[in-house]
Amino acid sequence: MARVSLDDQRLYLNRHLQWIAFNKRVLEEARDRSNPLLERVKFLAITANNLDEFVEIRVSSFLQKIEHGSRDVSPDGRTPTEELELVTSAMQGFVREQYKCWNSELLPALAKHQIRVLSLDQLSQKAAQFARTFYEKRVYPMLTPVTVDPTHPFPHVLNKALSIAFLLRRKRRSMEKPFFGVVTVPRALPRLLRLPTGNGGIHFVFLQDLISAYAEKLYRGYEILASAPFRITRNSNLYLEEEEARTLLDAVDSQVAQRRKGDAVRLEIEAGAHPDIVSHLVSTFELDESLVFRVDGPVNLQRLFHLYDETPRPDLKYEKFVPRVVQIGHDADSLFETLRRGDVLLHHPYDSYDPVVHFLQTAAHDPRVLSMKQTLYRTNSDSPIARALLEAADKKEITVVVELKASFDEATNIKWARSFEDAGVQVFHGLVGLKTHAKFALILRQDPDGKIRRYAHLGTGNYNPSTARFYSDLSLLTCDESITSAIQDVFNYLTAYAEKPHYKPLLVAPKDMAKNCTKLIEREARNARRGRPARIIAKCNAIVDPPVVRALYRASQAGVDIDLIVRGQCTLVPGLRGISSRIRVRSIVGRFLEHSRIFYFENGGTPEIYLGSADWMPRNLYERVEVLYPLKDETLRQRICKEILPAYLEDNLKARALGPDGKYTYVRRGHNGKGFSVQNHLMRLAHADTNGSGKAREMAAKVAYNRVSEGALPPQTPEPPEEVQDSSNATV
């Protein structure tokens, strides 16, 4: 049997194809008839939003590398040119599937419920008059038609703006060469117009159809030969020279403004567009044919979010979910006394995010609190947490580390940073060359007994109460001295570059997280070889770091059972005999976005559990300030071990398993013939807790896990561990 190095390219899936595979799983939710119809429409819109960001950042980076002559090779052995070819081909196929879903599945299903998206020639007389009036009063005054000629250059088309191209000919000059016209549609206008109906139905018309139909008023004196909606996606990477910038805030602010003018990366245009229009656009934006996407339907499926929002049919949406509210004291003294008695763990969105907001607001207004320190990576534009910090600025010491380079949230963060500075808050932007992605807050308080104590919140998600309603995340509230002291040291690192040899009990990137994660994996391998209990369960967004993947391969070879619950990209190849036969990879895509990170290590029968903001990706381990924190309280550890992780491993409705071929397939119904959804189950638990007694919750929990209630699942392939003398080699 051949021996193969664990660096072998065949042992790594392409991370970008794996991202597209993740977006396909989201698309599967749009096609899943068991989901409410309007939620399926929303899932389709989400796939379009995801693809936009992928093109703006990832595809742009390929083009940038190719332009610079990069010789980088991915772990699976591909150059940037080869990766671009692979990815664009996969994207073309994915876009075809998106529009097939819209045209063949969602539109007919919507029509059955009297929800229709109509063309103008399908409108009733009343609806047509309404549409024309709307165009005359709201749309026409905002449009600026451009005819491209020597005195009128091609207008600058903003990133992802809807535009309409026209092929024009002057009337009474039929022999003259056609002109090219462009109208950019203002973003203030709704992309879908709801029409009046007299039969109880809900009808819409796309704005692009309205503008195209009445374009003759824009181009008086011209004959319109053809028209086509199109959309340009631009490079949205930020290129900052932080060392030379006067302030990072000004540098990012300038780059965000430039983002709207970045190089064109993708052209989306209506299928059947006149060839002269397509060729003119391709030439103008200097695009390769592979980056032209001819779509069989509305350009930019993101606009379907509006259809979801504007359709008042609660029967076609998810039933409203009310999270469990955990009461942590009724005033400041009782809140902090509760935390002195023990840590509090919240699992959002099943547990309301309100206690986190309450904790920070209470601290901001509590006269006993001496200082507050907090990181902000992404928050909402009307953040109650940010407002609380502003209100406290003139009463106590407030320090905020605002990450300005949080992709696509830079403008919001810049606004808050300037507001903080104006209020006298000490504002920092982290370390040069590193994003601050860690989520934690530190409160210093003089308690009624006269002692000064530190209290902290640590999270896996952002300080954003809005997204906390549909992101799955974990929050820990604690006054554990070892943790709060370490958080203080991390803040010193962020504000003064004051480095320490370690930040125990925290794992901190880029200082020691990668090294310690590998050590934890290697410890499980040693325990397996010695016949001691050994198991790893990791729940995160992505696993693409080659050193971590190699460590997991070695652990599998040593006999460690490994379950990876990975929402997005996973480059590890599971199920390879002699290499990864003990590794199982599953992905869960459902109503809530799986965003929590949980890392479980059996540790010979004394499990260790870490939570935090980091995935096993190079950017998280080496290019960001990240924190993983231990869960020390035994009751809270049992909640992870007996309630949360087993449910994720039991899911057989929304879970897909990754095979050795790099493809995901649904995990079929379980041994009892019934389907089990972890998200539905956790909602039921929260409901039982809110509307019943603890016994109701206990009974609901017992129903969930017949196979996993005793702990570890058996290995998928019951083979003995294979000792590998050279850890860089494996048997296949």
C-alpha positions in Angstrom: 0.0 0.0 0.0 1.4 3.4 -1.0 2.4 5.9 1.6 1.4 9.5 1.1 2.5 12.7 2.7 -0.1 14.7 4.6 1.0 17.6 2.5 -0.3 15.7 -0.6 -2.5 18.0 -2.7 -5.1 15.2 -3.0 -5.8 15.5 0.8 -7.1 19.1 0.4 -10.4 20.3 -1.1 -10.3 23.7 -2.8 -11.6 26.2 -0.3 -13.3 28.4 -2.8 -15.2 25.5 -4.4 -16.2 24.5 -0.9 -17.5 28.0 -0.3 -19.7 27.6 -3.5 -20.8 24.3 -2.1 -21.9 26.1 1.0 -23.9 28.5 -1.1 -25.5 25.6 -2.9 -26.7 24.3 0.5 -28.4 27.7 1.1 -29.9 27.3 -2.4 -31.2 23.8 -1.4 -33.2 25.6 1.3 -34.8 27.8 -1.3 -35.8 24.6 -3.2 -36.9 22.7 0.0 -40.7 22.5 -0.2 -40.9 21.8 3.6 -39.8 25.5 4.2 -42.5 28.2 4.1 -42.7 29.6 0.6 -41.6 33.2 1.3 -38.7 31.9 3.4 -37.6 30.0 0.3 -37.7 33.3 -1.6 -35.6 34.8 1.1 -33.1 32.0 0.9 -32.7 32.6 -2.8 -32.0 36.3 -2.1 -29.4 35.3 0.5 -27.6 33.2 -2.1 -27.4 36.3 -4.3 -26.0 38.4 -1.5 -23.5 35.7 -0.6 -22.3 35.5 -4.2 -21.9 39.3 -4.4 -19.5 39.3 -1.5 -17.6 36.3 -2.8 -17.1 38.1 -6.1 -16.2 41.4 -4.5 -13.5 39.9 -2.3 -12.5 36.5 -3.5 -12.7 36.7 -7.2 -11.2 40.2 -7.0 -8.2 38.7 -5.1 -7.7 36.1 -7.9 -7.6 38.9 -10.5 -5.2 41.0 -8.3 -2.8 38.0 -7.9 -2.9 37.2 -11.6 -2.2 40.9 -12.4 0.8 40.9 -10.0 2.2 37.7 -11.4 1.7 35.8 -8.2 3.1 32.3 -8.1 1.2 31.2 -5.0 -0.2 27.7 -5.1 -3.2 26.7 -3.0 -3.0 23.6 -0.7 -4.8 21.6 -3.4 -2.1 22.6 -5.9 -3.7 25.3 -8.0 -2.3 28.6 -9.2 -4.5 31.8 -9.1 -5.3 31.4 -12.8 -6.4 27.8 -12.4 -8.4 28.7 -9.3 -10.1 31.5 -11.2 -11.0 29.2 -14.1 -12.4 26.6 -11.7 -14.4 29.1 -9.6 -15.9 31.0 -12.5 -17.0 27.8 -14.1 -18.7 26.7 -10.9 -20.2 30.2 -10.5 -21.8 30.0 -14.0 -23.4 26.7 -13.1 -24.6 28.0 -9.8 -26.2 31.1 -11.3 -28.1 28.9 -13.8 -29.4 26.9 -10.8 -30.5 30.1 -9.0 -32.6 31.2 -12.0 -34.0 27.7 -12.5 -35.1 27.8 -8.9 -36.8 31.2 -9.4 -38.4 30.5 -12.8 -39.4 26.9 -12.5 -40.1 26.5 -8.8 -40.7 29.7 -6.9 -42.7 31.7 -9.4 -45.2 29.0 -10.1 -45.5 28.3 -6.3 -46.1 32.0 -5.6 -48.7 32.2 -8.3 -50.7 29.4 -6.6 -50.9 31.7 -3.6 -52.0 34.7 -5.8 -48.6 36.3 -5.5 -47.3 37.3 -9.0 -44.5 39.2 -10.5 -45.9 40.6 -13.8 -44.6 42.1 -16.9 -46.2 45.4 -18.0 -48.2 43.7 -20.8 -49.8 41.5 -18.1 -51.2 44.4 -16.1 -54.8 45.3 -15.8 -55.8 48.8 -16.9 -56.0 50.0 -13.3 -52.6 48.5 -12.4 -51.0 49.9 -15.6 -52.3 53.4 -14.8 -50.9 53.1 -11.3 -47.5 52.0 -12.6 -47.4 54.9 -15.2 -48.3 57.5 -12.5 -45.7 56.1 -10.2 -43.1 56.4 -13.0 -44.1 59.9 -13.9 -44.1 61.3 -10.4 -41.4 59.2 -8.6 -39.1 57.6 -11.1 -38.7 59.9 -14.1 -37.6 63.0 -12.2 -34.7 61.0 -10.6 -33.3 59.5 -13.8 -30.4 60.9 -15.8 -30.2 59.5 -19.3 -26.7 59.5 -20.9 -25.9 59.0 -24.6 -22.3 58.0 -25.0 -20.5 60.0 -27.6 -17.2 62.0 -27.8 -18.6 64.8 -25.6 -20.5 62.4 -23.2 -18.1 59.7 -21.9 -19.4 56.5 -20.5 -20.8 57.3 -17.0 -19.2 55.8 -13.9 -21.4 52.9 -12.9 -21.3 52.4 -9.1 -20.6 49.0 -7.6 -23.7 46.8 -7.8 -25.9 49.6 -9.0 -28.8 48.6 -11.3 -28.3 50.2 -14.7 -30.1 49.9 -18.1 -28.2 50.0 -21.4 -29.9 51.1 -24.6 -29.1 50.8 -28.2 -30.3 54.0 -29.9 -30.7 55.5 -33.3 -31.6 59.1 -34.1 -35.0 59.4 -35.7 -34.9 60.4 -39.4 -31.2 59.3 -39.6 -31.7 55.6 -40.2 -28.3 55.2 -41.9 -26.4 56.6 -38.9 -24.5 54.3 -36.7 -26.4 53.4 -33.5 -25.6 55.2 -30.2 -25.1 53.6 -26.8 -27.2 54.9 -23.9 -27.0 54.2 -20.2 -29.4 55.0 -17.3 -28.2 54.3 -13.7 -31.2 53.6 -11.5 -31.0 55.6 -8.2 -30.8 53.4 -5.1 -33.5 55.4 -3.4 -36.1 53.9 -5.7 -37.7 50.6 -4.8 -36.6 47.7 -7.1 -40.1 46.1 -6.8 -43.3 48.1 -7.1 -46.4 46.6 -5.5 -49.5 47.1 -7.6 -53.2 47.6 -6.6 -55.4 44.6 -7.2 -59.1 44.1 -6.8 -59.1 40.4 -6.3 -57.1 40.0 -3.1 -54.0 39.0 -4.9 -50.5 40.5 -4.4 -48.9 41.7 -7.6 -45.5 43.3 -8.3 -43.6 44.7 -11.2 -39.9 45.1 -11.5 -38.6 48.7 -11.7 -36.3 47.8 -14.5 -39.3 46.8 -16.6 -41.0 50.1 -15.9 -38.0 52.2 -16.9 -37.4 50.2 -20.1 -41.1 50.5 -21.1 -41.2 54.2 -20.7 -37.6 55.0 -21.9 -38.8 56.9 -25.0 -39.6 59.9 -22.8 -36.0 59.8 -21.6 -34.5 59.6 -25.1 -36.8 61.9 -27.1 -35.6 62.1 -30.7 -34.2 58.6 -30.6 -35.6 55.2 -31.7 -34.8 52.6 -29.1 -33.5 49.5 -30.9 -32.8 47.4 -27.8 -32.4 47.6 -24.1 -31.0 45.4 -21.3 -30.7 45.8 -17.5 -27.2 45.1 -16.3 -25.1 45.3 -13.1 -21.4 45.7 -12.5 -19.7 44.2 -9.4 -16.4 45.9 -8.5 -13.3 45.0 -6.5 -14.2 45.8 -2.9 -11.0 44.8 -1.2 -9.4 47.6 0.9 -5.7 48.2 0.2 -4.3 50.1 3.1 -0.8 51.3 3.9 -1.4 51.5 7.6 2.1 52.4 8.6 2.0 55.5 6.4 -1.6 56.5 7.1 -2.1 59.7 9.2 -4.9 57.8 11.0 -6.3 54.5 10.2 -9.8 56.0 10.5 -9.1 58.5 7.7 -7.4 55.8 5.6 -10.3 53.4 5.8 -12.8 56.2 5.2 -11.0 57.1 2.0 -10.8 53.5 0.8 -14.5 52.9 1.5 -15.3 55.8 -0.7 -13.0 54.4 -3.4 -14.6 51.0 -3.2 -17.6 52.1 -5.2 -15.2 52.9 -8.0 -13.0 49.8 -7.9 -12.1 47.8 -10.9 -15.0 45.9 -12.5 -15.0 42.2 -11.7 -18.3 40.8 -13.0 -21.0 41.8 -15.4 -24.6 40.5 -14.9 -26.9 41.1 -17.9 -30.2 39.9 -19.0 -30.0 36.8 -21.2 -31.0 37.7 -24.7 -29.4 41.1 -24.5 -28.5 42.5 -27.9 -24.9 41.4 -28.8 -23.9 45.0 -29.5 -24.9 46.0 -26.0 -23.0 43.0 -24.4 -19.8 43.6 -26.5 -19.8 47.4 -25.7 -20.1 46.7 -21.9 -17.4 43.9 -22.0 -15.1 46.3 -23.8 -15.8 49.2 -21.6 -15.2 47.3 -18.4 -12.4 45.2 -19.8 -13.9 41.9 -18.6 -13.1 38.4 -19.7 -16.0 36.5 -21.2 -16.0 34.0 -18.2 -17.0 36.9 -15.9 -20.1 37.8 -17.9 -23.2 36.2 -16.4 -26.2 36.1 -18.7 -29.2 35.7 -16.4 -32.6 34.3 -17.3 -34.6 36.7 -15.2 -34.3 39.8 -13.0 -30.7 41.1 -12.8 -29.8 40.9 -9.1 -31.9 38.4 -7.2 -31.1 40.2 -4.0 -34.1 42.4 -4.8 -36.3 39.4 -3.8 -35.7 40.5 -0.1 -38.2 43.3 -1.0 -40.8 40.8 -2.2 -40.4 39.0 1.1 -40.7 42.2 3.1 -43.6 43.7 1.1 -45.8 40.5 1.1 -48.0 40.5 4.1 -48.5 36.7 4.3 -47.4 35.4 7.7 -48.8 32.0 6.7 -46.0 31.7 4.2 -43.3 32.7 6.6 -41.7 31.1 9.6 -43.9 31.2 12.7 -42.7 34.0 15.0 -40.2 32.7 17.5 -40.0 34.3 21.0 -36.7 33.5 22.6 -36.3 32.6 26.3 -35.5 35.6 28.5 -33.0 34.9 31.2 -33.4 37.2 34.1 -30.0 38.2 35.6 -30.9 40.5 38.4 -33.5 43.3 38.5 -30.9 46.1 39.3 -27.2 46.7 39.2 -26.4 45.2 42.6 -28.5 42.0 42.0 -27.1 41.6 38.5 -23.4 41.7 39.6 -24.2 39.6 42.7 -25.7 36.9 40.3 -22.4 36.8 38.4 -20.4 36.6 41.6 -22.4 33.4 42.4 -21.6 31.8 39.1 -21.2 32.2 35.3 -24.1 32.6 33.0 -24.2 31.0 29.5 -26.6 32.2 26.9 -27.3 30.4 23.6 -28.7 32.9 21.1 -31.2 33.2 19.4 -32.9 30.6 21.7 -31.9 32.7 24.6 -32.7 36.4 24.1 -29.8 38.8 23.6 -31.5 41.3 25.9 -29.4 40.2 29.0 -26.2 41.1 27.1 -27.6 44.5 26.3 -29.0 44.8 29.8 -25.5 43.9 31.3 -23.8 46.6 29.3 -26.5 49.3 29.7 -26.6 48.6 33.5 -22.9 48.9 33.7 -22.9 52.2 31.8 -25.4 53.7 34.2 -24.2 52.1 37.4 -22.3 54.7 39.6 -20.3 51.8 41.1 -18.8 51.0 37.7 -15.4 52.7 37.3 -14.5 51.8 33.8 -15.7 49.9 30.7 -13.7 48.4 27.9 -15.2 46.8 24.8 -14.4 45.6 21.3 -16.7 46.4 18.4 -16.4 44.5 15.1 -19.9 44.7 13.6 -22.8 46.4 15.2 -26.0 47.9 13.9 -26.3 51.6 12.9 -28.7 52.3 15.8 -26.9 50.2 18.5 -28.2 50.4 22.0 -24.8 49.1 23.2 -22.9 51.9 21.5 -25.4 54.5 22.7 -24.9 53.2 26.3 -21.2 53.7 26.0 -21.7 57.2 24.7 -24.0 58.1 27.6 -21.4 56.8 30.1 -18.5 58.7 28.6 -18.8 61.7 30.8 -19.2 59.7 34.0 -16.5 56.9 33.8 -13.5 55.7 31.8 -14.7 54.2 28.5 -12.3 52.5 26.1 -13.5 51.1 22.8 -11.5 49.2 20.2 -13.4 49.7 17.0 -12.4 47.5 14.0 -12.6 49.8 11.0 -11.8 47.1 8.5 -14.9 44.9 9.1 -15.8 44.0 5.5 -18.9 46.0 4.3 -19.5 47.5 7.8 -16.7 50.0 7.6 -19.0 53.0 7.1 -21.1 52.1 10.2 -18.0 51.6 12.3 -16.4 54.9 11.1 -19.6 56.7 12.1 -19.5 55.2 15.6 -15.7 55.8 16.0 -16.2 59.5 15.2 -19.2 59.7 17.6 -17.1 58.0 20.4 -14.2 60.4 19.8 -16.5 63.4 19.9 -17.9 62.2 23.3 -14.5 61.8 24.8 -14.3 58.0 24.6 -10.8 56.6 24.2 -11.0 55.0 20.8 -8.5 52.6 19.4 -8.4 50.6 16.1 -6.3 47.6 17.2 -2.9 46.7 15.8 -1.3 47.5 12.5 -1.9 44.7 10.0 -4.3 42.8 12.2 -8.1 42.9 12.4 -9.6 42.8 15.9 -12.3 40.1 15.5 -12.5 39.1 19.2 -15.8 39.9 21.0 -15.5 40.8 24.7 -16.3 43.6 27.2 -14.7 44.2 30.6 -16.3 46.1 33.5 -14.4 47.3 36.5 -16.7 47.8 39.5 -16.4 48.7 43.2 -19.0 46.4 44.8 -21.0 47.2 48.0 -18.4 45.2 50.1 -15.8 47.7 49.0 -13.8 45.3 46.8 -13.0 46.2 43.2 -13.9 43.4 40.8 -13.8 42.8 37.1 -16.8 41.4 35.2 -16.8 40.4 31.5 -18.9 39.3 28.6 -17.3 37.1 26.0 -19.2 36.1 22.8 -18.9 34.1 19.6 -20.9 36.7 17.8 -21.0 40.4 17.2 -22.5 43.1 19.5 -25.5 43.4 17.2 -28.9 42.8 18.8 -30.5 42.7 15.3 -28.5 39.8 13.9 -28.6 38.1 17.3 -32.2 37.3 16.5 -31.2 34.9 13.6 -27.5 34.1 14.3 -26.7 31.1 16.4 -24.1 32.3 19.0 -23.0 31.8 22.6 -22.4 34.4 25.3 -20.6 34.0 28.6 -21.0 36.4 31.5 -18.4 35.9 34.2 -16.4 37.4 37.0 -13.9 34.6 37.1 -10.7 36.3 38.0 -8.4 34.3 35.8 -10.5 35.1 32.7 -11.2 38.7 33.5 -7.5 39.3 34.3 -6.5 37.7 31.0 -9.0 39.9 29.1 -7.4 43.0 30.8 -4.0 41.8 29.3 -5.6 41.4 25.9 -6.9 44.9 26.0 -3.4 46.1 26.9 -2.1 44.2 23.9 -4.7 46.0 21.7 -4.1 49.5 23.0 -0.4 49.5 23.8 1.0 46.4 22.0 1.9 45.2 25.5 2.7 41.6 24.8 2.8 38.7 27.3 4.3 35.2 26.9 0.8 33.8 27.2 -2.8 34.9 28.1 -3.9 31.8 30.0 -6.6 30.5 30.3 -7.4 32.3 27.0 -6.1 31.2 23.6 -5.2 34.4 21.7 -4.5 34.8 18.0 -2.1 35.6 16.5 0.0 35.0 19.6 -0.6 31.3 20.6 -4.0 30.1 19.4 -2.8 28.1 16.4 0.0 26.5 18.4 -2.3 25.6 21.3 -5.2 24.3 19.1 -2.7 22.0 17.5 -1.4 20.9 20.9 -4.9 20.1 22.1 -5.5 18.0 19.0 -2.2 16.2 19.5 -3.0 15.5 23.1 -6.1 13.7 22.0 -3.9 11.6 19.7 -1.6 10.7 22.5 -4.5 9.7 24.7 -5.9 7.5 21.9 -2.6 5.7 21.5 -2.5 5.0 25.3 -6.1 3.6 25.3 -7.5 6.6 27.1 -10.8 8.3 26.2 -10.1 10.6 23.2 -12.6 12.6 21.1 -12.8 15.9 19.3 -15.9 17.8 18.4 -15.4 21.2 16.6 -18.3 23.4 15.6 -17.2 26.4 13.5 -17.8 28.3 10.3 -14.7 27.0 8.4 -11.8 24.6 8.6 -9.1 25.5 6.0 -5.9 25.9 7.9 -3.4 23.2 6.5 -1.5 22.7 9.9 -4.8 22.1 11.7 -6.0 19.8 9.0 -2.8 17.8 9.2 -3.1 17.6 13.0 -6.7 16.3 12.6 -5.5 13.7 10.1 -2.8 12.5 12.5 -5.3 12.3 15.3 -7.7 10.2 13.2 -4.8 7.9 12.4 -4.1 7.6 16.1 -7.6 6.5 16.8 -9.4 9.7 17.8 -13.1 10.0 16.9 -13.6 13.4 15.3 -16.9 15.2 14.5 -16.6 18.5 12.7 -19.7 20.6 12.4 -18.7 23.1 9.8 -21.2 25.6 8.3 -19.1 26.7 5.4 -15.8 25.8 3.9 -14.0 22.6 4.9 -10.9 21.6 3.0 -10.3 18.4 5.0 -11.2 15.2 3.1 -13.1 12.9 5.5 -13.5 9.1 5.3 -10.1 8.2 3.7 -8.9 4.8 4.9 -5.8 5.1 7.0 -5.9 8.9 7.0 -9.3 10.3 8.0 -11.6 7.3 8.4 -12.5 8.4 11.9 -13.4 11.9 10.8 -17.0 12.9 10.1 -17.9 16.3 8.7 -21.4 17.7 8.6 -22.9 21.1 7.7 -26.2 22.5 9.0 -28.0 25.2 7.1 -31.4 26.2 8.3 -33.6 29.0 9.6 -30.8 30.5 11.7 -27.3 31.2 10.6 -24.9 28.8 12.5 -22.3 31.2 13.8 -21.2 29.8 17.1 -17.7 28.2 17.6 -17.4 25.3 20.1 -14.3 23.2 20.5 -14.6 20.1 22.6 -11.6 17.9 23.6 -12.2 14.7 25.6 -8.9 15.0 27.5 -8.8 11.5 28.8 -12.3 11.7 30.4 -11.9 15.3 31.8 -13.3 17.3 28.9 -12.2 20.8 28.0 -14.5 23.1 26.1 -13.5 26.4 24.4 -15.8 28.9 22.9 -14.9 32.0 20.9 -14.8 34.1 17.7 -12.2 32.1 15.7 -12.5 29.5 13.0 -9.7 27.2 12.0 -8.7 29.4 9.1 -5.3 31.2 8.4 -6.9 34.6 8.6 -8.3 33.9 12.1 -5.3 32.2 13.5 -2.5 34.4 12.1 -4.1 37.7 10.7 -6.6 38.7 13.4 -6.8 39.3 17.1 -9.0 36.4 18.2 -9.9 34.9 21.6 -11.0 31.4 22.5 -12.1 31.1 26.2 -12.6 28.0 28.3 -16.0 27.1 29.8 -15.1 26.3 33.4 -18.4 26.0 35.2 -19.4 22.3 35.3 -23.2 23.0 35.0 -22.6 25.1 31.8 -20.2 22.5 30.4 -23.0 19.9 30.8 -25.3 22.1 28.9 -22.8 22.0 26.0 -22.1 18.3 26.4 -25.6 17.0 26.9 -27.9 19.6 25.3 -26.2 21.5 22.5 -23.5 19.4 20.8 -25.5 16.1 20.9 -28.4 17.8 19.2 -26.2 19.1 16.4 -24.8 15.6 15.9 -28.3 14.1 15.9 -29.8 16.4 13.2 -30.9 14.5 10.2 -33.2 17.0 8.5 -31.0 20.0 7.8 -27.6 18.3 8.1 -25.5 17.4 5.1 -22.5 15.1 5.3 -19.3 15.8 3.4 -18.0 12.8 1.5 -14.4 11.9 0.3 -15.4 13.2 -3.1 -15.9 16.7 -1.7 -19.7 16.6 -2.2 -22.4 17.1 0.4 -25.4 14.8 0.8 -28.3 15.0 3.2 -27.9 12.9 6.3 -30.9 10.6 6.0 -33.5 10.0 8.7 -32.3 8.3 11.8 -32.7 4.9 13.3 -36.3 5.6 14.6 -37.5 6.7 11.1 -38.2 10.2 12.3 -36.5 13.4 11.3 -34.8 15.6 13.8 -33.9 19.3 13.4 -31.5 20.8 15.9 -32.8 24.3 15.4 -36.5 23.2 15.8 -35.5 21.2 18.9 -33.7 24.1 20.5 -36.7 26.4 19.8 -38.9 23.8 21.5 -36.7 23.7 24.5 -36.7 27.5 24.8 -40.5 27.5 24.4 -40.8 24.8 27.1 -38.7 26.9 29.4 -40.7 30.0 28.7 -44.1 28.5 29.0 -43.6 25.6 31.4 -41.6 24.3 34.2 -38.0 23.0 34.3 -39.6 19.5 34.1 -41.1 20.3 30.8 -37.7 21.3 29.5 -36.1 18.1 30.9 -38.8 16.0 29.2 -38.3 17.7 25.9 -34.5 17.2 26.2 -34.9 13.5 26.8 -36.9 13.0 23.6 -34.0 14.4 21.6 -31.2 12.0 21.9 -31.7 8.3 22.1 -28.3 7.5 20.6 -26.2 10.3 22.0 -27.4 10.8 25.6 -24.5 8.6 26.9 -21.8 10.7 25.3 -19.6 9.8 22.3 -20.9 8.4 19.1 -19.1 5.2 18.0 -16.5 5.6 15.3 -17.8 5.3 11.8 -15.2 2.8 10.8 -14.2 0.4 13.7 -10.6 0.0 12.7 -7.7 0.0 15.2 -5.4 3.1 15.3 -2.6 3.0 12.9 0.8 4.0 14.3 2.6 6.3 11.9 6.3 6.7 12.7 6.7 9.7 10.5 3.9 12.1 11.3 4.1 13.7 7.8 3.1 10.4 6.2 0.0 8.2 6.2 -1.2 5.0 4.6 -3.8 5.0 1.9 
